[in-house]
């Protein structure tokens, strides 16, 4: 008979990797750091392989650890879904979640749908606003969880859960050849707007704002109508819009942005459960996110 891997050992391993350290993982699991270290040691002994490379400056999974990580996440997701199904203490309450409209529309629909089906007595209050508005609302206590856009290395706190490659888009490729580029952007402050204008300035390309709209649908409509070009995450570009990635257009490269998950100092159990579901879904579904 093959040996069994206890979910607690797998959870400790996944938590250490996701939180990038034993101390942060212990805090997340509400355990002592020595307990988490012992769980990792037991798991390595049971499997007969080293799972983590570690020194005072970094921690990352080994090749064997990478292989285990993917399976461990799947096992824990199934384990938690099964435990929830037969949990006599139904999860209840309200969770106040905020996210930018574009990200919520594309990347949160599935995880929120599964969460609602697993926890039908939890009420989700979703707020879609620009990142700065979300941060202000979060700081004032109006949100339990918030997903916000940020520049890599910025002072915005939170856990990085997604990386977004950005691209220039237009109704037709010829739009990128104009001497003075007409821009379709969101109102200030906006990470994409800032990224676009600073990149053009650094490459001495002339530009002007021709349309400003906070709505993703409004931005798509303006670009489709040929009003100008815009910046969008690569995964969110509609099929009927052109990505202006031809070097002949002379458009500057746009480095990735990040999505960070903010969590209030004290949140209800339902928010904790949703937080874990979001982290599991986004980090597992974003292969480009470095550990």
Order of alpha helices (4+ residues) and beta strands (2+ residues): alpha-alpha-alpha-beta-beta-alpha-beta-alpha-beta-alpha-beta-beta-beta-beta-alpha-beta-alpha-beta-beta-beta-alpha
